[in-house]
């Protein structure tokens, strides 16, 4: 990867990161923080699933793993972001 491409990618990431704060501030002024947090998590999960799908790394969990998947989702992601947004 060329140095120019790396700098362009880094600049794009920095601009996106900086605009994210301003956009979230405007959205939170007009919407409940829990709603915004939920939409951010949902959008991020869709992007991760698409990336994993295109790389061929996605698989369905086994029945023995479902307990850990749902437990981790409930305790780690949902509660953390819900109480963080309040």
C-alpha positions as CSV (number, residue, x, y, z in Angstrom):
1,X,0.0,0.0,0.0
2,X,1.4,3.4,-1.0
3,X,2.2,6.1,1.6
4,X,-0.2,8.5,-0.1
5,X,-3.1,6.0,0.2
6,X,-2.3,5.5,3.9
7,X,-2.3,9.2,4.5
8,X,-5.6,9.6,2.7
9,X,-7.2,6.8,4.7
10,X,-5.9,8.3,8.0
11,X,-7.2,11.8,7.1
12,X,-10.6,10.4,6.2
13,X,-10.8,8.5,9.5
14,X,-9.8,11.6,11.4
15,X,-12.5,13.7,9.6
16,X,-15.1,11.1,10.3
17,X,-14.1,10.8,13.9
18,X,-14.3,14.6,14.4
19,X,-17.6,14.9,12.6
20,X,-19.0,12.1,14.7
21,X,-18.8,14.1,17.9
22,X,-20.7,17.1,16.4
23,X,-23.4,14.9,14.8
24,X,-24.0,13.0,18.0
25,X,-24.3,16.2,19.9
26,X,-26.9,17.5,17.5
27,X,-28.8,14.2,17.5
28,X,-28.8,13.9,21.3
29,X,-30.3,17.4,21.6
30,X,-33.3,16.2,19.6
31,X,-33.5,12.5,20.5
32,X,-33.1,10.4,23.6
33,X,-29.6,9.2,24.1
34,X,-30.7,5.5,24.4
35,X,-32.2,5.7,20.9
36,X,-29.0,7.1,19.4
37,X,-26.9,4.5,21.2
38,X,-29.1,1.7,19.9
39,X,-28.9,3.0,16.4
40,X,-25.1,3.3,16.6
41,X,-24.7,-0.2,17.9
42,X,-27.1,-1.5,15.2
43,X,-25.3,0.3,12.4
44,X,-21.9,-0.9,13.6
45,X,-23.1,-4.5,13.9
46,X,-24.4,-4.4,10.3
47,X,-21.1,-3.1,9.0
48,X,-19.2,-5.8,10.9
49,X,-21.5,-8.5,9.6
50,X,-21.0,-7.3,6.0
51,X,-17.2,-7.2,6.4
52,X,-17.2,-10.7,7.8
53,X,-19.5,-12.0,5.1
54,X,-17.3,-10.6,2.3
55,X,-14.1,-12.1,3.9
56,X,-15.9,-15.5,4.4
57,X,-15.4,-15.5,8.1
58,X,-19.1,-15.7,9.2
59,X,-20.6,-18.8,10.6
60,X,-23.6,-19.7,12.7
61,X,-23.0,-20.5,16.4
62,X,-23.4,-24.0,17.6
63,X,-26.3,-24.8,20.0
64,X,-23.8,-25.1,22.8
65,X,-22.5,-21.6,22.1
66,X,-25.9,-19.8,22.0
67,X,-26.1,-19.4,25.7
68,X,-22.8,-17.5,25.7
69,X,-23.8,-15.4,22.7
70,X,-27.0,-14.3,24.2
71,X,-25.5,-13.8,27.7
72,X,-22.7,-11.8,26.4
73,X,-25.0,-9.6,24.3
74,X,-27.3,-9.0,27.2
75,X,-24.8,-8.3,29.9
76,X,-22.0,-6.8,28.0
77,X,-23.4,-4.7,25.2
78,X,-27.0,-3.8,26.1
79,X,-26.6,-3.0,29.8
80,X,-23.3,-1.2,29.3
81,X,-24.6,1.1,26.6
82,X,-27.9,1.6,28.3
83,X,-26.4,2.8,31.5
84,X,-23.7,4.8,29.7
85,X,-26.3,6.8,27.8
86,X,-28.4,7.6,30.8
